[in-house]
Structures are given as C-alpha cells and as structure tokens.
C-alpha cells in the first residue's frame, strides 16, 4: 500500500511541477508568473520529501520558494511603473518550442541507450551537520559570489526603474 500512495503522490507532485512551469511560461501577467514559479518550487520540495531528502526539501522551501520568490516579486514590483507594464503580450516562441522538443527527444534517446553503472551508497547517510561542514568549508566563496550577483541584479533593477529624471 505505501508504494501506491507514494506513486500517487509522485504523479500529483510531478503534474503540479510541470503544470506550474507551463503556466508560468504561458501566463501574460508577470506577477502571476512569479506565483506560478513559487508553486513549481514548492511542488519540487514535495518531490524531494518523497525521495527522503529532507535537507534538500528544506533548502528548496527556505532558499528558493522563500528567498528567491520574494526577491523576484520585489524586483517585479520595483521595476513596474504602471499596472499595464505587468501584462506582456503572449507570443509563443515556436522556434524555442521546436528546440525544446528536439532536445527532449535527444535526451530520451540518450537515456534509453545509456548503460549506467549502479551507484555505490555511502556507509552511513550524511547528516545535516556534515552538509553544513562541507558547505561552510568548501562552498563558502561560491555562495558569497552568488549572493553578490543577486545583490547587483537587484540594485540594477532599482536603478533601471528610476525613470527619466533630468
């Protein structure tokens, strides 16, 4: 019975993830697109929980669904001058869709023909303390660089939305 429940939950979360991504791309309102992105990130966190990756689910909710979604919404709100600016014309990119279908087909062929070796599991599962130790000893500089890039993007958005003040 648990396998059936996990299978149903997986299909519901997978449908929510893909559906949210499609809705994010197809909506005309950029604020609605940001909320669809939030829904996609939360559904992805649910998929991590199904895989018993609680730490990744927590990071997904805190960093991506929380911080990045708030950053995107603040950036949208700061750069909008009028309410009409939030609505963009819907022009589907047929070339992009064709390239995505071609890439997806190539990936399906590559995965179906791949002879991948079985993964070797570690002796004991890593703990959150192990993740923290590795994060703050080996990944501190890339983490800081990413935070600086996000800060520069936010400052640039604020500067760009300043208007024509002469």
N, C-alpha and C positions, 0 to 999 in steps of 0.2 A: 504493500500500500504506500509506503513513503516514496518509492520510486515514481509512482503515478502522480503523487502530489507534487514532487519535485519537477516532474515533466510538465505538468500543467502550469506550475509557477514559472518554469523556464519559458514556455511558449508565450505566456501572458506578458512577462517582462521583456522578452525579445520583441514581441509585437509592439509593446509600448516604446521600446528604444527605437526601433526602425520607424514606427509611425510618427513619433515625436521628431525624428530627424527629417522625415519627409515633410511634415507640416512646417517645421522651421524653415525649410527651403522654399516652400510654396506659399507661405503667407505674405501678404503685401505690407503688413504693418510691422515695423522693426521692433517695436516693444513686444508685440505678440511673439515674434520670432525669438526674442530673448527668453520669454517664458517657456516656449517650446524647447529651447535649449536646456533650460533648467529641468524640465520634465524628462528629457533624454538622459541627463546626468544622474537624476535620481533613480531612473529605471536601471541604469548601468550599475549603480551601487547595489540595487537589489540582486542583479546577476552575480555580483561579487559575493554577496551574502550566500547565495545558493552554492557557490563554489567553496564555501567555508573560508573565505579570505576576508575575515572581519576587519583587519587593519586596512586593506585596500578599500573596503566599503566605507570605513570611517574617513579615510583621506578623501575619497570621492565626494562624500557629503560635505565635509568641512571645507576642503580647498576648492573643489570645482563647483559643486552645487551651491555652496555658501559664498565663498570669496569671489570667485571668477564671475558668477552670475550677478552678484551685487556690483562688481566693477563694470561689467558690460552694461547693466541698467543705468548706473550713474553716468557712464560715458555717453550713452544714448541721450539721457535727459540733459546733460550739459551741452551737447552739441546741437540739440534741436532748437531752432529759433522760433518756428511756428508749428502748430499742431499738424499742418498739412505736410511738413517735412517728414513725419513719421511714416507716411504712406508712400511706398515706392511702386512704380509701375511693374506689373508682372510680365516679364519677358523670359519665357523659359529658354534656357540655353540648349538648343538641340545638339549642338556640337559637343557640349560638355556631357550631355546625357549619352550620346553615342560613345564618347571616350570612356565614360564610366561603365557602360555595358561591355565594351571591348576589354577593359581592364578586369572586370568581374569575371568574364568568360575565361580570360587567360589565367586568372588566379584559380578558378575551378579546375581547369585542365592541369595546372601545375600541382595543385594539392592532390588531385586524384591519382597522379602518376608518381608522386613522391614516395620514396622508400625511407621513411624517417626512423631512426633508432629509438628504442624505448628510453624514456628519461629515467635517470637514476635519482631516486629520492634521497634526501639527506637522512642522517641517522635520527635526528630529532627535529621536530618542526621549529623554525625560528620564532623567537618571542618578540614582543613589541620593543623590549629593551635592546635586543640585537639589531632590529631595524633602526632604532634611534642612534645606537652607537655607530653604525655604518653611515647613517645619514649625516651626522654631525662631524664625523672624522674624514669621510671620503667625498661627500657630496655638498659640503658647505659652500664652496666657491660657486659651483654652477647654480645652486639655489639662490645665492645672493645676486648673481648676474641676471637670472630670470626675474627677480623682484625689481631690479633696476630697469630692465626693459619694460616691464609693466608700468613702472612709475613714469618713465619717459613717454610712453604711449598716452598715459592719462594727462600729463602736462601738455603734450602736443595737442590733444583733443580740446583741452580747455583754451589753449592759445588760438587754435584754429577757429573755434566758435566765438572768438572775441568780437567779431563783426567788423564793420568798416568805421573805425574811429579815427577820424583825421582832423 
